[in-house]
């Protein structure tokens, strides 16, 4: 088997795997992820994006809060590998849990706050008939 025919059959298999009858992992992978994995395979690199780990805290380790929310909002989901997409989903779940805890605390404080007391009523003023009756 020569390399040209092997490459063309591999290409045909890849196009068939991404077609409407694709199943399994390939069905869930975007064209960007497939391209990334193919380039990693050709270069002899691992399927994970090692550069992502060197750029700072990975999503799986990012503490919930504003920075995690920003990173999730700015992430291009089409470019994530399946492992990175899993980490993204878990990070989003952590963020949602954190936000829910903030909401629960705020609702608890709101419900536990004492009701504002009504303004004190002024004492009734004595009328003209009452003042005369008390004197006699």
N, CA, C and O atoms as CSV, one atom per row, in Angstrom:
chain,resi,resn,atom,element,x,y,z
A,1,UNK,N,N,0.845,-1.177,0.000
A,1,UNK,CA,C,0.000,0.000,0.000
A,1,UNK,C,C,0.881,1.228,0.000
A,1,UNK,O,O,1.762,1.355,0.850
A,2,UNK,N,N,0.661,2.140,-0.942
A,2,UNK,CA,C,1.483,3.343,-0.973
A,2,UNK,C,C,0.845,4.421,-0.095
A,2,UNK,O,O,-0.323,4.319,0.280
A,3,UNK,N,N,1.621,5.445,0.223
A,3,UNK,CA,C,1.153,6.488,1.141
A,3,UNK,C,C,-0.002,7.296,0.564
A,3,UNK,O,O,-0.884,7.727,1.307
A,4,UNK,N,N,-0.010,7.508,-0.745
A,4,UNK,CA,C,-1.069,8.314,-1.353
A,4,UNK,C,C,-2.426,7.640,-1.184
A,4,UNK,O,O,-3.406,8.293,-0.828
A,5,UNK,N,N,-2.485,6.327,-1.441
A,5,UNK,CA,C,-3.773,5.657,-1.301
A,5,UNK,C,C,-4.171,5.564,0.164
A,5,UNK,O,O,-5.356,5.638,0.487
A,6,UNK,N,N,-3.202,5.403,1.049
A,6,UNK,CA,C,-3.499,5.362,2.486
A,6,UNK,C,C,-4.049,6.694,2.953
A,6,UNK,O,O,-4.977,6.745,3.760
A,7,UNK,N,N,-3.463,7.790,2.435
A,7,UNK,CA,C,-3.938,9.117,2.834
A,7,UNK,C,C,-5.334,9.359,2.296
A,7,UNK,O,O,-6.177,9.930,2.989
A,8,UNK,N,N,-5.590,8.928,1.056
A,8,UNK,CA,C,-6.925,9.181,0.506
A,8,UNK,C,C,-7.976,8.343,1.211
A,8,UNK,O,O,-9.092,8.816,1.425
A,9,UNK,N,N,-7.649,7.108,1.577
A,9,UNK,CA,C,-8.641,6.307,2.295
A,9,UNK,C,C,-8.851,6.849,3.697
A,9,UNK,O,O,-9.966,6.804,4.217
A,10,UNK,N,N,-7.789,7.364,4.321
A,10,UNK,CA,C,-7.945,7.966,5.645
A,10,UNK,C,C,-8.811,9.208,5.542
A,10,UNK,O,O,-9.648,9.458,6.409
A,11,UNK,N,N,-8.614,9.990,4.482
A,11,UNK,CA,C,-9.438,11.174,4.289
A,11,UNK,C,C,-10.885,10.810,4.065
A,11,UNK,O,O,-11.784,11.470,4.585
A,12,UNK,N,N,-11.118,9.757,3.289
A,12,UNK,CA,C,-12.489,9.309,3.046
A,12,UNK,C,C,-13.125,8.836,4.346
A,12,UNK,O,O,-14.293,9.121,4.610
A,13,UNK,N,N,-12.353,8.107,5.165
A,13,UNK,CA,C,-12.883,7.651,6.451
A,13,UNK,C,C,-13.208,8.829,7.353
A,13,UNK,O,O,-14.222,8.821,8.051
A,14,UNK,N,N,-12.339,9.854,7.342
A,14,UNK,CA,C,-12.574,11.017,8.190
A,14,UNK,C,C,-13.826,11.751,7.739
A,14,UNK,O,O,-14.613,12.200,8.572
A,15,UNK,N,N,-14.024,11.880,6.412
A,15,UNK,CA,C,-15.218,12.584,5.946
A,15,UNK,C,C,-16.469,11.770,6.235
A,15,UNK,O,O,-17.519,12.337,6.539
A,16,UNK,N,N,-16.372,10.448,6.146
A,16,UNK,CA,C,-17.523,9.608,6.493
A,16,UNK,C,C,-17.843,9.701,7.975
A,16,UNK,O,O,-19.013,9.695,8.358
A,17,UNK,N,N,-16.807,9.788,8.820
A,17,UNK,CA,C,-17.010,9.828,10.264
A,17,UNK,C,C,-17.660,11.135,10.694
A,17,UNK,O,O,-18.338,11.179,11.721
A,18,UNK,N,N,-17.463,12.195,9.926
A,18,UNK,CA,C,-18.055,13.469,10.332
A,18,UNK,C,C,-19.384,13.724,9.644
A,18,UNK,O,O,-19.995,14.770,9.865
A,19,UNK,N,N,-19.841,12.810,8.826
A,19,UNK,CA,C,-21.100,12.970,8.102
A,19,UNK,C,C,-22.296,12.771,9.002
A,19,UNK,O,O,-22.159,12.670,10.222
A,20,UNK,N,N,-23.471,12.715,8.400
A,20,UNK,CA,C,-24.695,12.608,9.198
A,20,UNK,C,C,-24.811,11.304,9.970
A,20,UNK,O,O,-25.572,11.227,10.934
A,21,UNK,N,N,-24.061,10.262,9.561
A,21,UNK,CA,C,-24.131,8.985,10.261
A,21,UNK,C,C,-23.032,8.831,11.300
A,21,UNK,O,O,-22.828,7.731,11.813
A,22,UNK,N,N,-22.314,9.907,11.623
A,22,UNK,CA,C,-21.223,9.829,12.597
A,22,UNK,C,C,-21.782,9.426,13.957
A,22,UNK,O,O,-22.902,9.784,14.321
A,23,UNK,N,N,-20.974,8.673,14.694
A,23,UNK,CA,C,-21.411,8.267,16.019
A,23,UNK,C,C,-20.248,8.368,16.983
A,23,UNK,O,O,-19.099,8.540,16.575
A,24,UNK,N,N,-20.552,8.262,18.259
A,24,UNK,CA,C,-19.524,8.266,19.282
A,24,UNK,C,C,-18.877,9.624,19.452
A,24,UNK,O,O,-19.521,10.665,19.321
A,25,UNK,N,N,-17.587,9.587,19.747
A,25,UNK,CA,C,-16.838,10.803,20.047
A,25,UNK,C,C,-16.805,11.748,18.862
A,25,UNK,O,O,-16.943,12.957,19.046
A,26,UNK,N,N,-16.628,11.237,17.654
A,26,UNK,CA,C,-16.512,12.111,16.496
A,26,UNK,C,C,-17.782,12.927,16.272
A,26,UNK,O,O,-17.707,14.044,15.759
A,27,UNK,N,N,-18.926,12.406,16.639
A,27,UNK,CA,C,-20.178,13.137,16.456
A,27,UNK,C,C,-20.198,14.389,17.333
A,27,UNK,O,O,-20.785,15.399,16.946
A,28,UNK,N,N,-19.574,14.338,18.495
A,28,UNK,CA,C,-19.585,15.451,19.433
A,28,UNK,C,C,-18.441,16.437,19.198
A,28,UNK,O,O,-18.384,17.473,19.860
A,29,UNK,N,N,-17.549,16.144,18.288
A,29,UNK,CA,C,-16.376,17.000,18.098
A,29,UNK,C,C,-16.612,17.992,16.967
A,29,UNK,O,O,-17.064,17.629,15.881
A,30,UNK,N,N,-16.297,19.242,17.247
A,30,UNK,CA,C,-16.440,20.275,16.228
A,30,UNK,C,C,-15.302,20.152,15.224
A,30,UNK,O,O,-14.290,19.519,15.523
A,31,UNK,N,N,-15.442,20.745,14.035
A,31,UNK,CA,C,-14.355,20.711,13.048
A,31,UNK,C,C,-13.061,21.315,13.598
A,31,UNK,O,O,-11.973,20.853,13.252
A,32,UNK,N,N,-13.163,22.338,14.449
A,32,UNK,CA,C,-11.969,22.947,15.042
A,32,UNK,C,C,-11.222,21.972,15.934
A,32,UNK,O,O,-9.992,21.930,15.926
A,33,UNK,N,N,-11.968,21.187,16.705
A,33,UNK,CA,C,-11.342,20.206,17.586
A,33,UNK,C,C,-10.702,19.095,16.762
A,33,UNK,O,O,-9.587,18.666,17.060
A,34,UNK,N,N,-11.393,18.630,15.737
A,34,UNK,CA,C,-10.843,17.576,14.877
A,34,UNK,C,C,-9.551,18.070,14.229
A,34,UNK,O,O,-8.567,17.333,14.164
A,35,UNK,N,N,-9.553,19.317,13.748
A,35,UNK,CA,C,-8.355,19.893,13.140
A,35,UNK,C,C,-7.214,19.966,14.149
A,35,UNK,O,O,-6.078,19.610,13.838
A,36,UNK,N,N,-7.527,20.436,15.377
A,36,UNK,CA,C,-6.503,20.525,16.416
A,36,UNK,C,C,-5.925,19.151,16.726
A,36,UNK,O,O,-4.706,18.997,16.802
A,37,UNK,N,N,-6.789,18.148,16.905
A,37,UNK,CA,C,-6.314,16.803,17.231
A,37,UNK,C,C,-5.485,16.212,16.095
A,37,UNK,O,O,-4.497,15.521,16.345
A,38,UNK,N,N,-5.878,16.477,14.853
A,38,UNK,CA,C,-5.117,15.984,13.706
A,38,UNK,C,C,-3.722,16.612,13.693
A,38,UNK,O,O,-2.731,15.913,13.480
A,39,UNK,N,N,-3.639,17.932,13.920
A,39,UNK,CA,C,-2.332,18.604,13.952
A,39,UNK,C,C,-1.471,18.069,15.090
A,39,UNK,O,O,-0.261,17.912,14.927
A,40,UNK,N,N,-2.078,17.789,16.238
A,40,UNK,CA,C,-1.325,17.235,17.364
A,40,UNK,C,C,-0.802,15.838,17.016
A,40,UNK,O,O,0.339,15.502,17.332
A,41,UNK,N,N,-1.636,15.036,16.369
A,41,UNK,CA,C,-1.244,13.688,15.975
A,41,UNK,C,C,-0.076,13.721,14.999
A,41,UNK,O,O,0.903,12.994,15.168
A,42,UNK,N,N,-0.180,14.568,13.975
A,42,UNK,CA,C,0.878,14.678,12.971
A,42,UNK,C,C,2.186,15.147,13.609
A,42,UNK,O,O,3.261,14.674,13.238
A,43,UNK,N,N,2.099,16.070,14.562
A,43,UNK,CA,C,3.300,16.605,15.216
A,43,UNK,C,C,3.833,15.676,16.303
A,43,UNK,O,O,4.895,15.935,16.870
A,44,UNK,N,N,3.107,14.599,16.597
A,44,UNK,CA,C,3.544,13.680,17.651
A,44,UNK,C,C,3.343,14.238,19.047
A,44,UNK,O,O,4.028,13.834,19.987
A,45,UNK,N,N,2.401,15.170,19.187
A,45,UNK,CA,C,2.123,15.817,20.472
A,45,UNK,C,C,0.928,15.142,21.149
A,45,UNK,O,O,0.145,14.460,20.487
A,46,UNK,N,N,0.785,15.327,22.458
A,46,UNK,CA,C,-0.378,14.751,23.147
A,46,UNK,C,C,-1.661,15.455,22.700
A,46,UNK,O,O,-1.602,16.591,22.229
A,47,UNK,N,N,-2.814,14.803,22.840
A,47,UNK,CA,C,-4.071,15.409,22.382
A,47,UNK,C,C,-4.537,16.587,23.236
A,47,UNK,O,O,-5.441,17.316,22.827
A,48,UNK,N,N,-3.945,16.786,24.404
A,48,UNK,CA,C,-4.332,17.924,25.233
A,48,UNK,C,C,-3.562,19.155,24.793
A,48,UNK,O,O,-2.464,19.054,24.244
A,49,UNK,N,N,-4.147,20.316,25.038
A,49,UNK,CA,C,-3.481,21.576,24.725
A,49,UNK,C,C,-2.569,21.923,25.897
A,49,UNK,O,O,-3.009,22.533,26.872
A,50,UNK,N,N,-1.301,21.534,25.802
A,50,UNK,CA,C,-0.350,21.751,26.887
A,50,UNK,C,C,-0.096,23.235,27.119
A,50,UNK,O,O,0.233,23.636,28.235
A,51,UNK,N,N,-0.242,24.048,26.092
A,51,UNK,CA,C,-0.015,25.492,26.242
A,51,UNK,C,C,-1.053,26.117,27.162
A,51,UNK,O,O,-0.764,27.083,27.867
A,52,UNK,N,N,-2.251,25.571,27.155
A,52,UNK,CA,C,-3.320,26.084,28.008
A,52,UNK,C,C,-2.923,25.983,29.473
A,52,UNK,O,O,-3.236,26.872,30.264
A,53,UNK,N,N,-2.235,24.903,29.838
A,53,UNK,CA,C,-1.808,24.708,31.221
A,53,UNK,C,C,-0.712,25.692,31.607
A,53,UNK,O,O,-0.612,26.079,32.771
A,54,UNK,N,N,0.103,26.098,30.653
A,54,UNK,CA,C,1.213,27.008,30.950
A,54,UNK,C,C,0.776,28.462,31.026
A,54,UNK,O,O,1.530,29.300,31.520
A,55,UNK,N,N,-0.406,28.781,30.557
A,55,UNK,CA,C,-0.856,30.171,30.516
A,55,UNK,C,C,-1.415,30.657,31.842
A,55,UNK,O,O,-1.705,31.845,31.977
A,56,UNK,N,N,-1.571,29.802,32.801
A,56,UNK,CA,C,-2.118,30.211,34.091
A,56,UNK,C,C,-2.983,29.111,34.661
A,56,UNK,O,O,-2.869,27.945,34.282
A,57,UNK,N,N,-3.842,29.498,35.568
A,57,UNK,CA,C,-4.733,28.546,36.217
A,57,UNK,C,C,-5.692,27.953,35.183
A,57,UNK,O,O,-6.351,28.685,34.444
A,58,UNK,N,N,-5.763,26.637,35.141
A,58,UNK,CA,C,-6.698,25.977,34.223
A,58,UNK,C,C,-8.111,26.097,34.791
A,58,UNK,O,O,-8.285,26.294,35.994
A,59,UNK,N,N,-9.107,25.981,33.935
A,59,UNK,CA,C,-10.494,26.132,34.370
A,59,UNK,C,C,-10.854,25.160,35.485
A,59,UNK,O,O,-11.635,25.492,36.377
A,60,UNK,N,N,-10.287,23.962,35.435
A,60,UNK,CA,C,-10.609,22.946,36.446
A,60,UNK,C,C,-10.155,23.373,37.837
A,60,UNK,O,O,-10.674,22.888,38.842
A,61,UNK,N,N,-9.180,24.288,37.891
A,61,UNK,CA,C,-8.632,24.722,39.181
A,61,UNK,C,C,-8.987,26.155,39.534
A,61,UNK,O,O,-8.656,26.610,40.629
A,62,UNK,N,N,-9.647,26.877,38.648
A,62,UNK,CA,C,-9.992,28.279,38.887
A,62,UNK,C,C,-11.070,28.375,39.953
A,62,UNK,O,O,-12.101,27.706,39.877
A,63,UNK,N,N,-10.814,29.222,40.952
A,63,UNK,CA,C,-11.802,29.417,42.015
A,63,UNK,C,C,-13.044,30.118,41.461
A,63,UNK,O,O,-12.925,30.974,40.584
A,64,UNK,N,N,-14.229,29.768,41.957
A,64,UNK,CA,C,-15.438,30.437,41.477
A,64,UNK,C,C,-15.395,31.925,41.806
A,64,UNK,O,O,-14.879,32.333,42.846
A,65,UNK,N,N,-15.933,32.707,40.919
A,65,UNK,CA,C,-15.971,34.151,41.125
A,65,UNK,C,C,-15.973,34.878,39.801
A,65,UNK,O,O,-16.227,34.290,38.750
A,66,UNK,N,N,-15.688,36.156,39.865
A,66,UNK,CA,C,-15.757,37.018,38.683
A,66,UNK,C,C,-14.770,36.590,37.598
A,66,UNK,O,O,-15.106,36.614,36.414
A,67,UNK,N,N,-13.566,36.202,37.988
A,67,UNK,CA,C,-12.564,35.809,36.992
A,67,UNK,C,C,-12.983,34.539,36.256
A,67,UNK,O,O,-12.813,34.441,35.041
A,68,UNK,N,N,-13.521,33.582,36.975
A,68,UNK,CA,C,-13.999,32.355,36.320
A,68,UNK,C,C,-15.161,32.681,35.380
A,68,UNK,O,O,-15.225,32.145,34.274
A,69,UNK,N,N,-16.067,33.540,35.800
A,69,UNK,CA,C,-17.184,33.932,34.939
A,69,UNK,C,C,-16.672,34.596,33.663
A,69,UNK,O,O,-17.179,34.318,32.577
A,70,UNK,N,N,-15.676,35.466,33.784
A,70,UNK,CA,C,-15.102,36.130,32.610
A,70,UNK,C,C,-14.478,35.116,31.669
A,70,UNK,O,O,-14.699,35.167,30.459
A,71,UNK,N,N,-13.699,34.195,32.223
A,71,UNK,CA,C,-13.020,33.199,31.390
A,71,UNK,C,C,-14.025,32.292,30.678
A,71,UNK,O,O,-13.844,31.970,29.504
A,72,UNK,N,N,-15.068,31.886,31.373
A,72,UNK,CA,C,-16.084,31.042,30.740
A,72,UNK,C,C,-16.774,31.796,29.608
A,72,UNK,O,O,-17.013,31.237,28.537
A,73,UNK,N,N,-17.092,33.060,29.847
A,73,UNK,CA,C,-17.782,33.854,28.828
A,73,UNK,C,C,-16.912,34.077,27.593
A,73,UNK,O,O,-17.433,34.181,26.483
A,74,UNK,N,N,-15.604,34.152,27.773
A,74,UNK,CA,C,-14.699,34.436,26.660
A,74,UNK,C,C,-14.170,33.186,25.961
A,74,UNK,O,O,-13.460,33.302,24.962
A,75,UNK,N,N,-14.494,32.006,26.456
A,75,UNK,CA,C,-13.981,30.763,25.883
A,75,UNK,C,C,-14.699,30.417,24.588
A,75,UNK,O,O,-15.926,30.481,24.515
A,76,UNK,N,N,-13.935,30.051,23.574
A,76,UNK,CA,C,-14.481,29.592,22.299
A,76,UNK,C,C,-14.740,28.091,22.426
A,76,UNK,O,O,-13.809,27.289,22.348
A,77,UNK,N,N,-15.984,27.719,22.619
A,77,UNK,CA,C,-16.327,26.315,22.837
A,77,UNK,C,C,-15.946,25.434,21.651
A,77,UNK,O,O,-15.617,24.262,21.836
A,78,UNK,N,N,-15.985,25.974,20.450
A,78,UNK,CA,C,-15.654,25.199,19.251
A,78,UNK,C,C,-14.188,24.773,19.235
A,78,UNK,O,O,-13.837,23.797,18.572
A,79,UNK,N,N,-13.337,25.487,19.951
A,79,UNK,CA,C,-11.906,25.190,19.923
A,79,UNK,C,C,-11.476,24.222,21.024
A,79,UNK,O,O,-10.309,23.831,21.068
A,80,UNK,N,N,-12.385,23.830,21.910
A,80,UNK,CA,C,-12.020,22.967,23.033
A,80,UNK,C,C,-11.967,21.500,22.633
A,80,UNK,O,O,-12.773,21.026,21.833
A,81,UNK,N,N,-11.006,20.798,23.205
A,81,UNK,CA,C,-10.958,19.347,23.050
A,81,UNK,C,C,-12.041,18.758,23.957
A,81,UNK,O,O,-12.563,19.464,24.819
A,82,UNK,N,N,-12.383,17.496,23.785
A,82,UNK,CA,C,-13.390,16.894,24.674
A,82,UNK,C,C,-13.016,17.001,26.158
A,82,UNK,O,O,-13.889,17.242,26.991
A,83,UNK,N,N,-11.748,16.828,26.497
A,83,UNK,CA,C,-11.315,16.944,27.894
A,83,UNK,C,C,-11.494,18.369,28.387
A,83,UNK,O,O,-11.966,18.586,29.502
A,84,UNK,N,N,-11.119,19.347,27.562
A,84,UNK,CA,C,-11.270,20.740,27.943
A,84,UNK,C,C,-12.746,21.120,28.053
A,84,UNK,O,O,-13.124,21.909,28.919
A,85,UNK,N,N,-13.562,20.569,27.191
A,85,UNK,CA,C,-14.998,20.845,27.248
A,85,UNK,C,C,-15.595,20.284,28.536
A,85,UNK,O,O,-16.468,20.906,29.140
A,86,UNK,N,N,-15.126,19.115,28.956
A,86,UNK,CA,C,-15.566,18.537,30.229
A,86,UNK,C,C,-15.173,19.467,31.378
A,86,UNK,O,O,-15.986,19.741,32.260
A,87,UNK,N,N,-13.917,19.955,31.369
A,87,UNK,CA,C,-13.460,20.880,32.410
A,87,UNK,C,C,-14.276,22.173,32.387
A,87,UNK,O,O,-14.563,22.747,33.438
A,88,UNK,N,N,-14.647,22.626,31.198
A,88,UNK,CA,C,-15.456,23.842,31.050
A,88,UNK,C,C,-16.816,23.646,31.722
A,88,UNK,O,O,-17.278,24.507,32.470
A,89,UNK,N,N,-17.448,22.507,31.446
A,89,UNK,CA,C,-18.767,22.232,32.027
A,89,UNK,C,C,-18.674,22.166,33.545
A,89,UNK,O,O,-19.521,22.722,34.243
A,90,UNK,N,N,-17.657,21.495,34.058
A,90,UNK,CA,C,-17.487,21.403,35.518
A,90,UNK,C,C,-17.255,22.781,36.130
A,90,UNK,O,O,-17.794,23.082,37.195
A,91,UNK,N,N,-16.454,23.624,35.463
A,91,UNK,CA,C,-16.199,24.974,35.964
A,91,UNK,C,C,-17.494,25.787,35.965
A,91,UNK,O,O,-17.750,26.542,36.903
A,92,UNK,N,N,-18.303,25.639,34.930
A,92,UNK,CA,C,-19.588,26.347,34.874
A,92,UNK,C,C,-20.506,25.876,36.003
A,92,UNK,O,O,-21.242,26.677,36.579
A,93,UNK,N,N,-20.465,24.588,36.318
A,93,UNK,CA,C,-21.272,24.066,37.424
A,93,UNK,C,C,-20.796,24.642,38.760
A,93,UNK,O,O,-21.615,25.002,39.605
A,94,UNK,N,N,-19.470,24.729,38.953
A,94,UNK,CA,C,-18.936,25.319,40.182
A,94,UNK,C,C,-19.368,26.777,40.310
A,94,UNK,O,O,-19.754,27.228,41.388
A,95,UNK,N,N,-19.300,27.502,39.206
A,95,UNK,CA,C,-19.689,28.912,39.214
A,95,UNK,C,C,-21.176,29.055,39.541
A,95,UNK,O,O,-21.558,29.927,40.321
A,96,UNK,N,N,-22.010,28.207,38.950
A,96,UNK,CA,C,-23.451,28.260,39.217
A,96,UNK,C,C,-23.742,27.943,40.690
A,96,UNK,O,O,-24.599,28.579,41.303
A,97,UNK,N,N,-23.038,26.971,41.251
A,97,UNK,CA,C,-23.209,26.633,42.666
A,97,UNK,C,C,-22.807,27.780,43.574
A,97,UNK,O,O,-23.473,28.059,44.571
A,98,UNK,N,N,-21.720,28.438,43.227
A,98,UNK,CA,C,-21.232,29.584,43.996
A,98,UNK,C,C,-22.255,30.718,43.938
A,98,UNK,O,O,-22.578,31.323,44.961
A,99,UNK,N,N,-22.764,31.004,42.730
A,99,UNK,CA,C,-23.744,32.073,42.568
A,99,UNK,C,C,-25.036,31.736,43.323
A,99,UNK,O,O,-25.655,32.619,43.916
A,100,UNK,N,N,-25.437,30.473,43.303
A,100,UNK,CA,C,-26.638,30.055,44.032
A,100,UNK,C,C,-26.448,30.248,45.531
A,100,UNK,O,O,-27.379,30.664,46.221
A,101,UNK,N,N,-25.255,29.952,46.047
A,101,UNK,CA,C,-24.979,30.158,47.472
A,101,UNK,C,C,-25.082,31.644,47.829
A,101,UNK,O,O,-25.596,31.992,48.892
A,102,UNK,N,N,-24.599,32.514,46.950
A,102,UNK,CA,C,-24.730,33.957,47.184
A,102,UNK,C,C,-26.199,34.370,47.220
A,102,UNK,O,O,-26.607,35.165,48.066
A,103,UNK,N,N,-26.986,33.826,46.297
A,103,UNK,CA,C,-28.408,34.152,46.243
A,103,UNK,C,C,-29.124,33.698,47.512
A,103,UNK,O,O,-29.920,34.440,48.089
A,104,UNK,N,N,-28.832,32.469,47.937
A,104,UNK,CA,C,-29.473,31.920,49.134
A,104,UNK,C,C,-29.130,32.771,50.351
A,104,UNK,O,O,-29.997,33.044,51.181
A,105,UNK,N,N,-27.878,33.188,50.463
A,105,UNK,CA,C,-27.468,34.029,51.594
A,105,UNK,C,C,-28.204,35.369,51.566
A,105,UNK,O,O,-28.676,35.843,52.599
A,106,UNK,N,N,-28.299,35.972,50.389
A,106,UNK,CA,C,-28.982,37.264,50.272
A,106,UNK,C,C,-30.469,37.135,50.604
A,106,UNK,O,O,-31.024,37.991,51.294
A,107,UNK,N,N,-31.115,36.078,50.119
A,107,UNK,CA,C,-32.536,35.863,50.424
A,107,UNK,C,C,-32.714,35.640,51.921
A,107,UNK,O,O,-33.663,36.149,52.516
A,108,UNK,N,N,-31.805,34.881,52.533
A,108,UNK,CA,C,-31.878,34.652,53.974
A,108,UNK,C,C,-31.765,35.944,54.762
A,108,UNK,O,O,-32.490,36.157,55.734
A,109,UNK,N,N,-30.854,36.801,54.338
A,109,UNK,CA,C,-30.710,38.094,55.021
A,109,UNK,C,C,-31.957,38.950,54.826
A,109,UNK,O,O,-32.413,39.619,55.754
A,110,UNK,N,N,-32.497,38.925,53.630
A,110,UNK,CA,C,-33.694,39.724,53.347
A,110,UNK,C,C,-34.870,39.248,54.192
A,110,UNK,O,O,-35.599,40.057,54.766
A,111,UNK,N,N,-35.051,37.933,54.263
A,111,UNK,CA,C,-36.180,37.369,55.010
A,111,UNK,C,C,-35.987,37.502,56.521
A,111,UNK,O,O,-36.974,37.584,57.253
A,112,UNK,N,N,-34.755,37.524,57.002
A,112,UNK,CA,C,-34.490,37.601,58.430
A,112,UNK,C,C,-34.462,39.038,58.931
A,112,UNK,O,O,-34.472,39.265,60.141
A,113,UNK,N,N,-34.426,39.996,58.042
A,113,UNK,CA,C,-34.376,41.398,58.463
A,113,UNK,C,C,-35.666,41.735,59.190
A,113,UNK,O,O,-36.752,41.362,58.747
A,114,UNK,N,N,-35.545,42.443,60.314
A,114,UNK,CA,C,-36.785,42.799,61.036
A,114,UNK,C,C,-37.625,43.743,60.179
A,114,UNK,O,O,-37.116,44.598,59.454
A,115,UNK,N,N,-38.927,43.545,60.299
A,115,UNK,CA,C,-39.848,44.403,59.552
A,115,UNK,C,C,-39.731,45.816,60.105
A,115,UNK,O,O,-39.603,45.997,61.316
A,116,UNK,N,N,-39.773,46.806,59.246
A,116,UNK,CA,C,-39.685,48.176,59.762
A,116,UNK,C,C,-40.862,48.444,60.693
A,116,UNK,O,O,-42.011,48.142,60.370
A,117,UNK,N,N,-40.553,49.019,61.858
A,117,UNK,CA,C,-41.619,49.287,62.829
A,117,UNK,C,C,-42.426,50.489,62.355
A,117,UNK,O,O,-41.875,51.438,61.798
A,118,UNK,N,N,-43.741,50.441,62.582
A,118,UNK,CA,C,-44.564,51.581,62.150
A,118,UNK,C,C,-44.216,52.812,62.980
A,118,UNK,O,O,-43.762,52.702,64.119
A,119,UNK,N,N,-44.429,53.951,62.408
A,119,UNK,CA,C,-44.165,55.210,63.123
A,119,UNK,C,C,-45.090,55.290,64.337
A,119,UNK,O,O,-46.254,54.899,64.254
A,120,UNK,N,N,-44.583,55.790,65.456
A,120,UNK,CA,C,-45.443,55.872,66.651
A,120,UNK,C,C,-46.612,56.822,66.394
A,120,UNK,O,O,-46.468,57.859,65.746
A,121,UNK,N,N,-47.767,56.437,66.922
A,121,UNK,CA,C,-48.959,57.273,66.766
A,121,UNK,C,C,-48.914,58.411,67.783
A,121,UNK,O,O,-48.567,58.212,68.947
A,122,UNK,N,N,-49.265,59.578,67.329
A,122,UNK,CA,C,-49.299,60.690,68.301
A,122,UNK,C,C,-50.451,60.489,69.286
A,122,UNK,O,O,-51.477,59.897,68.950
A,123,UNK,N,N,-50.267,60.981,70.476
A,123,UNK,CA,C,-51.320,60.885,71.505
A,123,UNK,C,C,-52.518,61.710,71.055
A,123,UNK,O,O,-52.348,62.782,70.476
A,124,UNK,N,N,-53.735,61.219,71.316
A,124,UNK,CA,C,-54.914,61.996,70.903
A,124,UNK,C,C,-54.977,63.320,71.668
A,124,UNK,O,O,-54.681,63.389,72.861
A,125,UNK,N,N,-55.361,64.335,70.961
A,125,UNK,CA,C,-55.512,65.657,71.590
A,125,UNK,C,C,-56.863,65.715,72.297
A,125,UNK,O,O,-57.859,65.211,71.778
A,126,UNK,N,N,-56.898,66.310,73.448
A,126,UNK,CA,C,-58.196,66.424,74.139
A,126,UNK,C,C,-59.114,67.379,73.376
A,126,UNK,O,O,-58.697,68.446,72.927
A,127,UNK,N,N,-60.346,66.973,73.246
A,127,UNK,CA,C,-61.340,67.806,72.566
A,127,UNK,C,C,-61.927,68.827,73.527
A,127,UNK,O,O,-61.658,68.742,74.725
A,128,UNK,N,N,-62.716,69.788,73.060
A,128,UNK,CA,C,-63.285,70.823,73.940
A,128,UNK,C,C,-64.244,70.244,74.977
A,128,UNK,O,O,-64.294,70.746,76.100
A,129,UNK,N,N,-64.988,69.231,74.645
A,129,UNK,CA,C,-65.944,68.675,75.613
A,129,UNK,C,C,-65.247,67.864,76.667
A,129,UNK,O,O,-65.708,67.820,77.807
A,130,UNK,N,N,-64.167,67.228,76.334
A,130,UNK,CA,C,-63.466,66.359,77.285
A,130,UNK,C,C,-62.727,67.184,78.313
A,130,UNK,O,O,-62.643,66.769,79.469
A,131,UNK,N,N,-62.207,68.296,77.960
A,131,UNK,CA,C,-61.442,69.113,78.889
A,131,UNK,C,C,-62.355,69.643,79.997
A,131,UNK,O,O,-61.943,69.691,81.156
A,132,UNK,N,N,-63.555,70.032,79.672
A,132,UNK,CA,C,-64.497,70.565,80.656
A,132,UNK,C,C,-65.018,69.486,81.566
A,132,UNK,O,O,-65.290,69.753,82.737
A,133,UNK,N,N,-65.171,68.251,81.059
A,133,UNK,CA,C,-65.708,67.166,81.850
A,133,UNK,C,C,-64.697,66.715,82.884
A,133,UNK,O,O,-65.074,66.266,83.967
A,134,UNK,N,N,-63.428,66.828,82.567
A,134,UNK,CA,C,-62.403,66.385,83.521
A,134,UNK,C,C,-62.273,67.370,84.675
A,134,UNK,O,O,-61.894,66.964,85.773
A,135,UNK,N,N,-62.565,68.619,84.472
A,135,UNK,CA,C,-62.398,69.612,85.515
A,135,UNK,C,C,-63.521,69.541,86.550
A,135,UNK,O,O,-63.284,69.929,87.694
A,136,UNK,N,N,-64.659,69.098,86.241
A,136,UNK,CA,C,-65.794,69.186,87.120
A,136,UNK,C,C,-66.050,68.034,87.929
A,136,UNK,O,O,-67.002,68.026,88.709
